[in-house]
Amino acid sequence: MKQSLWVVFLSVLISTQLQAGQVVVRKSSEPFDAFAVRDKLQQEFEWRESLRMQQQIQILQSLPLGCVLFNLPYAYYRCGTNFYRPYLYQTEGTDLRKFYIQIDPPSAD
C-alpha cells in the first residue's frame, strides 16, 4: 500500500514537471543562437496578439436601421449601445465605399 502511494505521488510529480514548457535538446557541436530563438518567440507572441486584437474588431459594411449620426468630437454613429466610426476605402477602380468600425464610446471632452 505504501509503495503504491509512492508510485502515484512520483507519477503526479513527473507529469506536472512535463507540463512546465517546451524543452529543446541540442548537440553541443551544433551552432545555437539563444537570442534568435528569443526574438522568434517574441515575434510569434506579437503575431498571436495582433490576431486576437483583430478578432475583437467589428467591421460593418452597412449600419443597422435606427443609427443616429453625431458630429462631435468627430463623426460617428450610435446604434443602440454600439458606436461606429465611418471610413472610406477604395475598391477596384475609383469607387469609394464606406465601412464602419466599432469604437469605444466617444468622450464628450
Summary of the structure (lengths in Angstrom):
residues: 109
radius of gyration: 26.9
end to end distance: 71.8
largest distance: 80.9
contacts: 185
relative contact order: 0.11
helix: 37%
strand: 24%
